[in-house]
Structure formats: C-alpha cells, structure tokens
Amino acid sequence: MRKRYFPLLLLLLCYSYSTACTNFIVGKSASTDGSTIVSYAADSYGLFGELYHYPAAIHPDGSLRDIYDWDTGRFHGQIKEAHQTYNVIGNTNEYQVTIGETTFGGRPELMDSLGVVDYGSLIYIALQRSRSAGEAIKVMTTLVAEYGYCSEGETFTVADPNEVWMLEMVGKGPGMRGAVWVAVRIPDDCIAAHANQSRIHQFPLNDPKNCIYSADVISFARSKGYFTGVNKDFSFADAYAPLDFSARRYCEARVWSFYNRFTDNGNEYLPYVLGKSDVPMPLYVKPNRKISVQDIKNAMRDHYENTPLDISKDMGAGPYHSPYRLSPLDFTVDGKKYFNERPVSTFQTGFVFVSQMRADMPDAVGGVLWFGTDDANCTVFTPVYCCTDTIPHCYSHIADYVTFNWDSSFWVFNWVANMIYPRYDLMVGDLKALQSEIENRFNHNQDSIEAAAMALYKTNPNAAKKMLTNYTVACAQSTHDAWRKLGEFLVVKYCDGVVRQERKGKFLKDKWGMALPVKRPGYPAEFLKEYVKQTGDRYLIPTEVVKK
C-alpha cells in the first residue's frame, strides 16, 4: 500500500512509500488447525478503512472494464472483462483465495506510468477471476503482459486453502509493456513475511511446482546492467530492489520481528537488521511451534516489545511509554540525520486482516477474513466469512479520510486510539480488556457457528451462506457499538488528566450521589527524574520561605 498521491509525484515520494504495509504467512502444516493463514495491514496516510465488495456476476461477451488506480482514482484505461466473476469480500473471494501486498518500490526508472493495470486493480481483478492461488498468479501476470503495469515494485501474498505463494513484480520502465516477476511457493511447514522490501533472492530455475518466473526476469536485468553473473546466482531482490538503510531497518526489521516471535533464530538474524551483516534472512523458516490465527492477530500488533528494537522505554516514548513515533521516521539535529524504528503496528493503518483458509470445509464456511479498521494494536478483528455478500454498514463507504461519521468503524476506532496514544500506559489496559473479551468470544463461538452452518449447508447451501452473512454483519456492528461505548467510558474516566474511580465499568459514587475522589496518577518517577535533569532548579521548592 502506498500513500494516495498523483502519479507525477510518485518518483519523488518512493521513500515515503517504502515504510507502508506488512504481510505475514503461515503454511497449512505450520498452523494449529491445518489452515493456511495470511495477514495484511494496509498502512497509508490517506487510506480510508473500509471493507470492499464485488458481487459475483455474469458479463456479456465483449464487455470492457474500466481501470481506476486504487491509490489515486486516476483512470488508466480499459481491459476485457471476464465472462464470469466471483464474489469478493475484502481481500478474499468465495473460493477462499486471498491476496495481500506490500510495496517495495525498487528502481525508480522501471516504473511505467502509461501501463493500464496498477497493483491494487491486479489484486481485486485476480480475486474476481480465480479459484486458486495458482490461477490468481496466472491472471495477474497475464494482465500485466497484455496491458502493461503502472505501479512500483510489489510483493504479493497469493493464497488459497492448500498453498501460499509470494509473487514479486516490477515494471520494465517507460515504453516497455509488461513486468518481470518471480513467484515462490512457501513450504507447508514454514512461515514467511514481507514488509516493503523485496524478499526473493536466489530461486530455483527448474522447479515449476514451487517456483515460476517470467522468461526474461534474468535477461532483462542483464540488459539493464543490474546483473552480470551466472544464472544460478541471480538474486531478484539484489537486481531490482537494492538494499539501503531504510529497507533494512524500517522494512526487513518487521520481517525479523515475525521470525523472532516464532523461531529460535532471532539473535542470528538481528545483525542483518542492524546493518552488521549482509547475509539476508531466509525467505521462509520453520516455526518453533504451531501457530494459531490468534497468534497472527497478536503478531500484527507488534512494536518490538522486549527486544533490542523496543521503542517504549527511551525518552521518545514520553512519560507513558508509547510504542509509537510521530512521522516522519527520520529527523535532523545539528546537521546529523537520525531515525525512529518502524514497528508492525502503526498509526496510519486503514484496515487490517488475518485470513484463515481451510481445505476440510466447504469454501463458504472454511474461509474467514478476520477484519479490523485502523491500527491493529487498537482494533478488534471481527469474522467476515468469504461467502458474505453484504457489507456491514459500519465497514461501508459512509465517510472518507477527511469526513468523520459516528457510524463508521474507521472513525470510531481512530477516535478511541487517538485518545489512548498520548497516555498509552495509563489508558491502554481498558482497551486491551475489551479487545480480548470480544475476540475471545468470537473465537469461542466459532466452532458452534460453523457446526450449525455446516449442518445447514448439507441441505441448503444458500441458507448457510445467508446465515454466515448475517453473523458477519452482526459481529461487525456489535463490535462497533461496543467500541463507541468504550470511547464514551474513556472520556469520563480519564478526563482532565485524572482518573475517576470505577468498578466493572460503573463509576463509583458516595452515599450522597457524588463521585468518589479522583486519582491523580501524575507522571512516572523516571520521567520526573529526567525532567529535573533538564530543568535544574527552576521548579525546586525552597526548603525555607523567606519572610518579608
């Protein structure tokens, strides 16, 4: 995901784009329940968080489809429409195919602004036309070959209930239609991640079951002077997205956070992230335990807590140990350039999902897009079944990035999160309590809901789909309503820098009906010590008052 700027500015803003979006991947043999799991945080200042829907349809022969840029809304051109398209809800379709992405940018001279298909359109067109991950990759690569590719370098996660692929693609530059690309299947017993830096280095040249690539992926690099070695040594990442400081520290570090969480090799990979080693992290690794959907939800909330990259314990965290930093990520002091870490969970997320795909169930029941708006750390993932054909009102386009609406989950979740950010340690516990309560309830209810849907599906598939659609809508709306009440509760509890006393959400009063005395938490001791260091005796209370 990129910021929403017009294409003429893209080359000037590549640096800004390089820090957006994160995808995590879990193979079916690496998960606790045999599902494939992929996640996506769409991080962008300018992106309104909503749930997209493209209904299934039959199109007349000869139909054309208008292509508008997902980021800018700019019209690119037309392509031939498929005769049949499938139901798409969010980033998954009725066959459980799921696609996510992160932008790595790559060499700026390779962007072709005259191409017809942008990366966002590729995602949603492929979802409408594909019944498997392999079919989606074929759709995507065929489209760019025929109509041209007008975006920067992208890494796509392309998944179905049986397999997950990582597809990397970059254009060929002005006047050269198409793209060079490579796709690698992630082994079933492994995990992988990408976060705005190309992840595919060397790849097998003669293993089409696990790796496919454009015919000119190596020869084109040679023609541009990006590569001069023998074919077996060719690295897609080195040729098309050379590593720099921001790619290593802002992007690869998020991949490291995932590997550090689920393997025993975090210390081994850390020197690469810190710039002390040029040996890249593996494209995929085996986890040290089976991974659940909830594990991935929690991983999307990561801020490098309790690692060498933890940002919640230094002065930049403020008095309440915030794990966030204001943008931009870099700053200059006395002519020297400095930076802040860029964790997985961040302010500017429009929407986030964790997709659960299961091969042992009918598609309508097996595919669940756990969806949330705003920052993953401060959202609730609600279940959206892949058969859903109705957008919950709170997830619909009833507002936009600069238009507030109380009925919009994007704005309600942002409202609550932005109350908490400045006093993080003091307030986040209330958010986490409700977040856990709701998500635990959804997790607990999942088996019984799906058992009922499976029973109904045997006799009436359409009724089962309707049941799951209604459940999807109800979960989204009840969560939205609960979060608005949470915001109202927080306004009262923490108003004016003090804390009003409450028990189980009810504010306490004395026998005369008056509120009990407020608590005054003040500032933490370590902050006050630093404050005195900086201000000296300016605020020192004299030990004796001089009488006049």
C-alpha positions as a printed NumPy array, in Angstrom:
array([[  0.   ,   0.   ,   0.   ],
       [  1.215,   3.486,  -0.843],
       [  0.156,   6.957,   0.108],
       [ -2.514,   8.431,  -2.103],
       [ -0.676,  10.9  ,  -4.296],
       [ -0.902,  11.6  ,  -8.002],
       [  1.397,   9.569, -10.265],
       [  3.552,  12.555, -11.301],
       [  4.778,  12.711,  -7.715],
       [  5.48 ,   9.011,  -7.321],
       [  9.181,   9.114,  -8.089],
       [  9.696,  11.892,  -5.559],
       [  7.828,  10.006,  -2.871],
       [  9.286,   6.493,  -3.141],
       [ 10.991,   6.928,   0.213],
       [  7.658,   7.59 ,   1.897],
       [  6.073,   4.523,   0.324],
       [  8.842,   2.21 ,   1.432],
       [  7.623,   2.091,   5.013],
       [  3.993,   1.039,   4.448],
       [  2.248,  -2.354,   4.872],
       [  3.133,  -5.73 ,   6.366],
       [  2.21 ,  -9.322,   5.378],
       [  2.712, -12.483,   7.441],
       [  2.336, -16.019,   6.051],
       [  1.734, -19.406,   7.721],
       [  1.685, -22.682,   5.758],
       [ -1.049, -25.217,   6.472],
       [  1.28 , -27.659,   8.244],
       [  2.647, -24.851,  10.409],
       [ -0.764, -23.827,  11.775],
       [ -2.608, -25.287,  14.739],
       [ -5.699, -26.259,  12.742],
       [ -4.326, -27.055,   9.287],
       [ -5.44 , -23.755,   7.802],
       [ -3.292, -21.519,   5.683],
       [ -3.067, -18.097,   7.323],
       [ -2.024, -14.776,   5.81 ],
       [ -2.243, -11.249,   7.176],
       [ -2.15 ,  -7.758,   5.715],
       [ -2.008,  -4.292,   7.251],
       [ -2.834,  -1.594,   4.692],
       [ -0.816,   1.289,   6.118],
       [ -1.239,   4.642,   4.419],
       [ -1.861,   8.249,   5.34 ],
       [ -4.8  ,   8.848,   3.034],
       [ -6.437,   5.421,   3.057],
       [ -9.965,   5.206,   4.459],
       [-10.561,   1.882,   6.19 ],
       [-13.497,   0.04 ,   4.657],
       [-14.499,  -3.456,   3.537],
       [-14.688,  -3.78 ,  -0.239],
       [-17.282,  -5.916,  -2.012],
       [-17.511,  -7.073,  -5.624],
       [-20.62 ,  -9.225,  -6.22 ],
       [-20.442, -12.328,  -8.377],
       [-21.654, -11.603, -11.894],
       [-22.061, -12.865, -15.455],
       [-20.888, -10.313, -18.032],
       [-21.955, -10.111, -21.691],
       [-19.37 , -11.19 , -24.238],
       [-17.262,  -8.258, -25.378],
       [-17.683,  -6.319, -22.128],
       [-14.908,  -3.94 , -21.135],
       [-13.809,  -2.974, -17.654],
       [-12.604,   0.493, -16.675],
       [ -9.396,   0.517, -14.631],
       [ -9.003,   3.215, -11.995],
       [ -5.881,   3.432,  -9.862],
       [ -6.51 ,   2.048,  -6.374],
       [ -4.346,   4.73 ,  -4.773],
       [ -5.243,   7.849,  -6.74 ],
       [ -8.532,   7.129,  -8.514],
       [ -6.897,   8.104, -11.814],
       [ -8.345,   6.46 , -14.923],
       [ -5.785,   4.21 , -16.63 ],
       [ -7.753,   2.596, -19.442],
       [ -9.875,  -0.443, -20.208],
       [ -9.382,  -4.211, -20.288],
       [-11.556,  -7.071, -21.477],
       [-13.96 ,  -8.25 , -18.795],
       [-14.169, -11.931, -17.909],
       [-17.425, -13.689, -18.727],
       [-17.86 , -14.795, -15.097],
       [-16.567, -13.093, -11.962],
       [-16.736, -14.378,  -8.383],
       [-17.906, -12.837,  -5.13 ],
       [-15.159, -10.866,  -3.396],
       [-15.411,  -9.539,   0.152],
       [-12.437,  -7.564,   1.352],
       [ -9.304,  -9.299,   0.071],
       [-10.759, -12.795,  -0.182],
       [-13.206, -14.437,  -2.555],
       [-15.879, -17.114,  -2.416],
       [-13.242, -19.817,  -3.068],
       [-11.104, -18.626,  -0.133],
       [ -8.418, -17.165,  -2.426],
       [ -6.76 , -14.29 ,  -0.557],
       [ -4.306, -11.657,  -1.803],
       [ -2.29 ,  -9.077,   0.146],
       [  0.657,  -6.873,  -0.795],
       [  3.491,  -4.627,   0.268],
       [  5.203,  -2.071,  -1.965],
       [  8.991,  -2.341,  -2.195],
       [  9.36 ,   0.354,  -4.841],
       [ 12.579,  -0.828,  -6.422],
       [ 14.462,   1.034,  -9.114],
       [ 12.503,   4.202,  -9.988],
       [ 13.453,   4.035, -13.669],
       [ 11.428,   0.824, -14.024],
       [  8.047,   2.403, -13.368],
       [  5.847,   2.808, -16.445],
       [  3.114,   5.351, -15.749],
       [  1.449,   4.558, -19.099],
       [  0.596,   0.971, -18.182],
       [ -3.09 ,   0.181, -17.732],
       [ -3.126,  -2.054, -14.653],
       [ -1.98 ,  -0.895, -11.199],
       [ -1.142,  -3.186,  -8.302],
       [ -4.421,  -2.599,  -6.45 ],
       [ -6.524,  -3.351,  -9.51 ],
       [ -4.463,  -6.51 , -10.052],
       [ -5.479,  -7.758,  -6.61 ],
       [ -9.215,  -7.295,  -6.973],
       [ -9.399,  -8.394, -10.614],
       [ -7.484, -11.575,  -9.775],
       [ -9.783, -12.282,  -6.833],
       [-12.815, -11.934,  -9.089],
       [-11.373, -14.327, -11.682],
       [ -9.587, -17.038,  -9.684],
       [-10.474, -20.262,  -7.885],
       [ -6.94 , -20.991,  -6.644],
       [ -3.705, -19.207,  -5.818],
       [ -2.048, -20.583,  -8.94 ],
       [ -4.882, -19.319, -11.099],
       [ -4.629, -15.878,  -9.467],
       [ -0.909, -15.654, -10.255],
       [ -1.634, -16.57 , -13.871],
       [ -4.333, -13.886, -14.09 ],
       [ -2.052, -11.235, -12.599],
       [  0.978, -11.972, -14.746],
       [ -1.087, -12.322, -17.925],
       [ -2.822,  -8.995, -17.343],
       [  0.406,  -7.024, -16.952],
       [  1.91 ,  -8.705, -20.005],
       [ -1.092,  -7.746, -22.129],
       [ -1.975,  -4.314, -20.773],
       [  1.146,  -3.051, -19.009],
       [  1.917,  -2.477, -15.336],
       [  1.857,   1.077, -13.976],
       [  2.91 ,   0.656, -10.337],
       [  6.186,   0.363,  -8.475],
       [  7.747,  -2.9  ,  -7.387],
       [  5.339,  -5.055,  -5.373],
       [  5.408,  -8.188,  -3.287],
       [  2.078, -10.02 ,  -3.291],
       [  0.879, -12.757,  -0.959],
       [ -1.334, -15.086,  -3.007],
       [ -3.021, -17.843,  -1.008],
       [ -5.729, -20.491,  -1.021],
       [ -6.626, -23.26 ,   1.477],
       [ -3.827, -25.505,   0.215],
       [ -0.89 , -23.271,  -0.614],
       [  0.622, -19.821,  -0.261],
       [  2.841, -18.119,  -2.818],
       [  4.951, -14.978,  -2.673],
       [  4.887, -13.125,  -6.005],
       [  7.303, -10.25 ,  -6.662],
       [  6.821,  -7.979,  -9.651],
       [  8.403,  -4.831, -11.036],
       [  7.845,  -2.925, -14.278],
       [ 10.258,  -2.547, -17.175],
       [ 10.209,   1.215, -17.477],
       [  8.591,   3.724, -19.855],
       [  7.711,   2.343, -23.256],
       [  8.251,  -1.311, -22.29 ],
       [  4.954,  -3.047, -21.644],
       [  4.756,  -5.755, -19.014],
       [  6.75 ,  -6.684, -15.935],
       [  9.453,  -9.023, -14.729],
       [  8.394, -11.287, -11.897],
       [  9.078, -14.376,  -9.84 ],
       [  6.755, -16.403,  -7.604],
       [  7.876, -18.861,  -4.926],
       [  5.627, -21.28 ,  -3.077],
       [  6.093, -21.171,   0.698],
       [  6.53 , -24.747,   2.034],
       [  3.552, -26.026,   4.003],
       [  5.561, -26.386,   7.223],
       [  7.077, -22.897,   7.065],
       [  6.291, -19.264,   7.757],
       [  7.33 , -16.183,   5.796],
       [  6.823, -12.428,   5.735],
       [  7.373,  -9.333,   3.636],
       [  7.256,  -5.682,   4.612],
       [  8.105,  -3.277,   1.769],
       [ 11.415,  -4.784,   0.732],
       [ 11.88 ,  -7.45 ,  -1.92 ],
       [ 12.375, -10.802,  -0.194],
       [ 13.194, -13.214,  -3.031],
       [ 16.92 , -13.575,  -3.633],
       [ 18.189, -16.711,  -5.431],
       [ 15.407, -19.04 ,  -6.573],
       [ 15.217, -22.487,  -8.22 ],
       [ 15.284, -22.279, -12.006],
       [ 13.96 , -25.798, -12.672],
       [ 11.239, -26.465, -10.092],
       [  7.948, -25.239, -11.616],
       [  5.854, -26.809,  -8.852],
       [  7.443, -24.457,  -6.344],
       [  8.83 , -21.569,  -8.393],
       [  7.696, -19.844, -11.584],
       [  9.038, -16.691, -13.191],
       [  8.852, -14.52 , -16.292],
       [ 11.025, -15.714, -19.164],
       [ 13.068, -12.514, -19.133],
       [ 13.476, -11.998, -15.379],
       [ 17.242, -12.583, -15.638],
       [ 17.924, -11.426, -19.2  ],
       [ 16.185,  -8.101, -18.603],
       [ 18.378,  -7.477, -15.552],
       [ 21.433,  -8.209, -17.687],
       [ 20.267,  -5.8  , -20.384],
       [ 19.931,  -3.029, -17.796],
       [ 23.291,  -3.756, -16.197],
       [ 21.757,  -4.898, -12.913],
       [ 23.328,  -8.371, -13.07 ],
       [ 26.416,  -9.867, -14.713],
       [ 26.911, -13.276, -13.054],
       [ 25.765, -16.788, -13.902],
       [ 22.048, -17.528, -13.847],
       [ 22.077, -19.705, -10.726],
       [ 23.45 , -16.773,  -8.704],
       [ 20.791, -14.318,  -9.824],
       [ 19.005, -12.516,  -6.97 ],
       [ 15.716, -10.803,  -7.793],
       [ 15.998,  -8.567,  -4.728],
       [ 19.589,  -7.513,  -5.408],
       [ 18.883,  -6.758,  -9.056],
       [ 15.577,  -4.939,  -8.808],
       [ 15.446,  -3.581,  -5.225],
       [ 18.978,  -2.941,  -3.916],
       [ 19.046,  -2.786,  -0.132],
       [ 19.547,   0.549,   1.61 ],
       [ 19.309,   1.676,   5.234],
       [ 15.561,   2.327,   5.214],
       [ 14.791,  -1.003,   3.541],
       [ 16.858,  -2.833,   6.129],
       [ 15.794,  -1.004,   9.286],
       [ 12.219,   0.047,   8.536],
       [ 11.158,  -2.931,   6.416],
       [ 13.251,  -6.049,   6.945],
       [ 13.112,  -5.358,  10.68 ],
       [  9.395,  -6.127,  10.631],
       [ 10.11 ,  -9.48 ,   8.993],
       [ 12.666, -10.036,  11.75 ],
       [ 10.018,  -9.32 ,  14.397],
       [  7.906, -12.149,  12.962],
       [ 10.8  , -14.603,  12.794],
       [ 11.951, -13.57 ,  16.256],
       [  8.489, -14.259,  17.659],
       [  8.05 , -17.741,  16.168],
       [ 11.569, -19.168,  15.771],
       [ 14.664, -19.547,  17.923],
       [ 16.81 , -17.694,  15.372],
       [ 16.052, -14.071,  16.216],
       [ 19.544, -13.39 ,  17.535],
       [ 21.06 , -14.967,  14.429],
       [ 19.118, -12.663,  12.099],
       [ 19.42 ,  -9.479,  14.174],
       [ 22.879,  -8.409,  12.859],
       [ 21.417,  -8.186,   9.353],
       [ 18.684,  -5.829,  10.537],
       [ 21.204,  -3.732,  12.482],
       [ 23.474,  -3.401,   9.446],
       [ 26.264,  -5.513,  10.914],
       [ 25.856,  -8.357,   8.402],
       [ 24.919,  -8.543,   4.728],
       [ 23.645, -12.111,   4.933],
       [ 19.884, -11.775,   4.304],
       [ 17.259, -13.574,   6.321],
       [ 15.783, -16.7  ,   4.705],
       [ 12.729, -16.269,   2.522],
       [ 10.925, -18.748,   4.782],
       [ 11.692, -20.579,   8.031],
       [ 10.219, -23.377,  10.13 ],
       [  8.499, -22.103,  13.29 ],
       [  9.318, -23.49 ,  16.722],
       [  5.652, -24.292,  17.39 ],
       [  2.29 , -24.484,  15.661],
       [  0.758, -21.064,  15.051],
       [ -2.889, -20.077,  15.522],
       [ -4.992, -17.383,  13.906],
       [ -4.965, -15.503,  17.218],
       [ -1.164, -15.707,  17.264],
       [ -1.09 , -13.872,  13.942],
       [ -3.556, -11.242,  15.147],
       [ -1.223, -10.594,  18.064],
       [  1.844, -10.559,  15.796],
       [  0.205,  -7.8  ,  13.762],
       [  0.133,  -5.756,  16.991],
       [  3.9  ,  -5.968,  17.479],
       [  6.045,  -2.973,  18.463],
       [  9.304,  -4.867,  19.045],
       [  8.368,  -5.187,  22.712],
       [ 11.134,  -6.678,  24.876],
       [ 13.623,  -6.852,  22.001],
       [ 16.685,  -4.725,  21.185],
       [ 14.418,  -2.626,  18.932],
       [ 11.86 ,  -1.851,  21.672],
       [ 10.936,   1.842,  21.482],
       [  8.727,   2.031,  24.56 ],
       [ 11.495,   2.569,  27.097],
       [ 13.5  ,   5.572,  25.883],
       [ 12.799,   9.295,  26.057],
       [ 10.939,   9.232,  22.737],
       [  8.236,   7.125,  24.381],
       [  7.234,  10.033,  26.586],
       [  6.033,   9.711,  30.171],
       [  3.56 ,   6.944,  29.332],
       [  5.905,   4.625,  27.387],
       [  4.305,   4.945,  23.98 ],
       [  5.379,   2.302,  21.436],
       [  4.585,   4.769,  18.631],
       [  6.526,   7.6  ,  16.99 ],
       [  5.191,  10.521,  15.002],
       [  6.058,  10.673,  11.316],
       [  8.319,  11.27 ,   9.507],
       [ 10.557,   8.458,  10.674],
       [ 13.771,  10.413,  10.173],
       [ 14.788,  13.769,  11.624],
       [ 17.81 ,  16.061,  11.678],
       [ 19.553,  17.579,  14.699],
       [ 22.65 ,  19.773,  14.349],
       [ 23.16 ,  18.607,  10.792],
       [ 23.053,  14.902,  11.65 ],
       [ 20.286,  12.58 ,  10.47 ],
       [ 18.545,  10.267,  12.934],
       [ 15.669,   7.81 ,  12.703],
       [ 12.878,   6.164,  14.655],
       [ 12.011,   2.479,  14.421],
       [  9.028,   1.47 ,  12.289],
       [  7.169,  -1.388,  14.023],
       [  4.477,  -3.606,  12.517],
       [  1.616,  -1.865,  14.305],
       [  1.4  ,   1.802,  13.385],
       [ -0.888,   4.845,  13.475],
       [ -1.777,   5.049,   9.796],
       [ -3.364,   1.671,   9.12 ],
       [ -6.55 ,   1.951,   7.085],
       [ -7.608,  -1.657,   7.531],
       [ -6.001,  -4.9  ,   8.637],
       [ -6.939,  -8.543,   8.234],
       [ -5.906, -12.073,   9.099],
       [ -7.253, -14.553,   6.542],
       [ -7.982, -18.122,   7.62 ],
       [ -8.413, -20.629,   4.761],
       [ -9.393, -24.266,   5.378],
       [ -9.478, -27.104,   2.864],
       [-11.522, -29.509,   5.002],
       [-14.704, -27.429,   4.837],
       [-16.939, -26.05 ,   2.096],
       [-15.48 , -22.754,   0.899],
       [-18.414, -20.767,   2.272],
       [-17.626, -21.954,   5.797],
       [-13.883, -22.514,   5.599],
       [-12.816, -19.014,   4.599],
       [-12.807, -16.338,   7.304],
       [-11.328, -12.876,   6.85 ],
       [-10.733, -11.58 ,  10.379],
       [-11.078,  -7.874,   9.649],
       [-10.476,  -4.646,  11.527],
       [-10.158,  -0.953,  10.808],
       [ -7.302,   1.295,  11.963],
       [ -4.174,   0.275,  13.888],
       [ -4.018,  -3.485,  14.549],
       [ -2.965,  -2.886,  18.148],
       [ -6.092,  -0.856,  18.821],
       [ -8.655,  -2.685,  16.707],
       [-10.823,  -5.769,  17.079],
       [-10.702,  -8.471,  14.395],
       [-14.26 ,  -9.484,  13.532],
       [-15.116, -12.569,  11.436],
       [-16.076, -11.945,   7.808],
       [-16.972, -15.198,   6.064],
       [-15.884, -15.413,   2.441],
       [-19.461, -16.066,   1.27 ],
       [-20.581, -12.703,   2.681],
       [-22.422, -10.643,   0.087],
       [-23.429,  -7.7  ,   2.268],
       [-21.059,  -5.078,   3.65 ],
       [-21.687,  -4.323,   7.332],
       [-22.846,  -0.708,   7.477],
       [-20.034,   0.261,   9.851],
       [-17.456,  -1.06 ,   7.347],
       [-19.014,   0.634,   4.311],
       [-18.065,   3.806,   2.46 ],
       [-20.255,   6.088,   4.572],
       [-17.422,   8.537,   5.225],
       [-13.925,   9.157,   3.909],
       [-10.441,  10.035,   5.107],
       [-11.426,  13.629,   5.934],
       [-15.114,  13.186,   6.785],
       [-15.963,  11.932,  10.282],
       [-19.015,   9.753,  10.839],
       [-20.103,   8.101,  14.097],
       [-21.442,   5.131,  12.12 ],
       [-18.032,   4.424,  10.57 ],
       [-15.82 ,   1.921,  12.394],
       [-12.756,   3.554,  10.854],
       [-13.566,   6.782,  12.666],
       [-14.789,   5.272,  15.929],
       [-11.661,   3.129,  16.27 ],
       [ -9.463,   6.105,  15.373],
       [-11.281,   8.229,  17.938],
       [-10.576,   5.726,  20.698],
       [ -6.979,   5.055,  19.633],
       [ -6.102,   8.727,  19.449],
       [ -7.366,   9.238,  22.999],
       [ -5.048,   6.491,  24.175],
       [ -1.862,   7.278,  22.229],
       [ -0.773,  10.299,  24.344],
       [ -1.32 ,   8.459,  27.682],
       [ -0.626,   4.956,  26.483],
       [  0.38 ,   3.064,  29.639],
       [ -2.292,   4.783,  31.674],
       [ -5.198,   4.012,  29.344],
       [ -4.399,   1.052,  27.099],
       [ -5.374,  -1.529,  29.732],
       [ -9.045,  -0.641,  29.36 ],
       [ -8.822,  -1.055,  25.586],
       [ -6.983,  -4.377,  25.855],
       [ -9.545,  -5.759,  28.292],
       [-12.455,  -5.143,  25.917],
       [-10.442,  -6.184,  22.873],
       [ -9.64 ,  -9.533,  24.489],
       [-13.198, -10.018,  25.709],
       [-14.684,  -9.552,  22.239],
       [-12.059, -11.539,  20.338],
       [-12.197, -14.378,  22.863],
       [-15.962, -14.503,  22.448],
       [-15.67 , -14.708,  18.661],
       [-13.032, -17.43 ,  18.963],
       [-15.147, -19.382,  21.455],
       [-18.256, -19.164,  19.282],
       [-16.524, -20.103,  16.031],
       [-16.906, -23.879,  16.335],
       [-20.607, -23.788,  17.176],
       [-21.413, -21.218,  14.488],
       [-19.589, -23.236,  11.865],
       [-21.127, -26.521,  13.009],
       [-24.575, -25.007,  12.529],
       [-23.576, -23.613,   9.15 ],
       [-22.157, -26.984,   8.053],
       [-25.355, -28.779,   9.026],
       [-27.444, -26.252,   7.125],
       [-25.085, -26.313,   4.14 ],
       [-25.769, -30.024,   3.557],
       [-29.415, -29.344,   2.751],
       [-29.459, -25.681,   1.76 ],
       [-26.128, -24.047,   0.842],
       [-27.717, -20.677,   0.124],
       [-29.35 , -20.606,   3.551],
       [-25.992, -21.415,   5.152],
       [-24.354, -18.558,   3.258],
       [-27.123, -16.216,   4.364],
       [-26.668, -17.33 ,   7.968],
       [-22.922, -16.62 ,   7.85 ],
       [-23.503, -13.273,   6.155],
       [-25.922, -12.277,   8.916],
       [-23.419, -13.402,  11.544],
       [-20.674, -11.375,   9.847],
       [-22.824,  -8.245,   9.868],
       [-23.932,  -8.76 ,  13.479],
       [-20.366,  -9.238,  14.746],
       [-19.136,  -6.113,  12.987],
       [-21.994,  -3.939,  14.215],
       [-21.93 ,  -5.186,  17.812],
       [-18.181,  -4.539,  17.946],
       [-18.638,  -1.059,  16.533],
       [-21.294,  -0.284,  19.14 ],
       [-19.159,  -1.665,  21.974],
       [-16.181,   0.408,  20.844],
       [-18.187,   3.617,  20.804],
       [-19.286,   2.88 ,  24.367],
       [-15.637,   2.262,  25.248],
       [-14.77 ,   5.696,  23.902],
       [-17.501,   7.324,  25.974],
       [-16.245,   5.452,  29.037],
       [-12.651,   6.592,  28.446],
       [-13.674,  10.238,  28.063],
       [-15.264,  10.142,  31.501],
       [-12.667,   8.015,  33.269],
       [ -9.584,   9.941,  32.128],
       [-10.971,  13.454,  31.659],
       [ -8.689,  16.349,  32.684],
       [ -5.629,  14.235,  33.416],
       [ -7.063,  12.423,  36.421],
       [ -8.754,   9.039,  36.846],
       [-12.302,   8.685,  38.072],
       [-12.933,   5.617,  40.201],
       [-14.969,   2.793,  38.667],
       [-15.657,  -0.865,  39.146],
       [-16.536,  -3.124,  36.205],
       [-17.318,  -0.108,  34.05 ],
       [-19.582,   1.633,  36.574],
       [-18.362,   4.892,  38.08 ],
       [-18.482,   4.945,  41.867],
       [-20.405,   7.457,  43.959],
       [-20.732,   8.053,  47.656],
       [-23.983,   7.73 ,  49.614],
       [-24.929,  11.289,  48.681],
       [-24.633,  10.529,  44.974],
       [-21.357,  12.383,  44.493],
       [-18.464,  10.915,  42.534],
       [-15.707,   9.463,  44.684],
       [-12.475,  11.486,  44.787],
       [-10.404,  11.227,  41.631],
       [ -6.995,   9.583,  41.492],
       [ -4.074,  11.744,  40.377],
       [ -1.518,   9.465,  38.686],
       [  0.815,  12.3  ,  37.736],
       [  3.988,  11.356,  35.895],
       [  6.124,   8.219,  36.339],
       [  9.181,   8.568,  38.589],
       [ 11.718,   8.014,  35.798],
       [ 10.126,  10.776,  33.748],
       [ 10.252,  13.198,  36.682],
       [ 13.942,  12.447,  37.22 ],
       [ 14.687,  13.245,  33.586],
       [ 12.534,  16.356,  33.851],
       [ 14.583,  17.63 ,  36.792],
       [ 17.822,  16.882,  34.934],
       [ 16.707,  19.098,  32.076],
       [ 15.202,  21.941,  34.13 ],
       [ 17.648,  22.007,  37.029],
       [ 16.451,  24.06 ,  39.995],
       [ 13.9  ,  26.068,  38.064],
       [ 10.992,  24.291,  39.777],
       [ 12.749,  23.456,  43.052],
       [ 10.656,  24.323,  46.1  ],
       [ 12.818,  26.195,  48.617],
       [ 13.358,  24.417,  51.925],
       [ 12.676,  27.686,  53.792],
       [ 10.358,  30.506,  52.863],
       [ 11.985,  33.91 ,  53.331],
       [  9.777,  36.213,  55.395],
       [  9.291,  39.715,  54.124]])
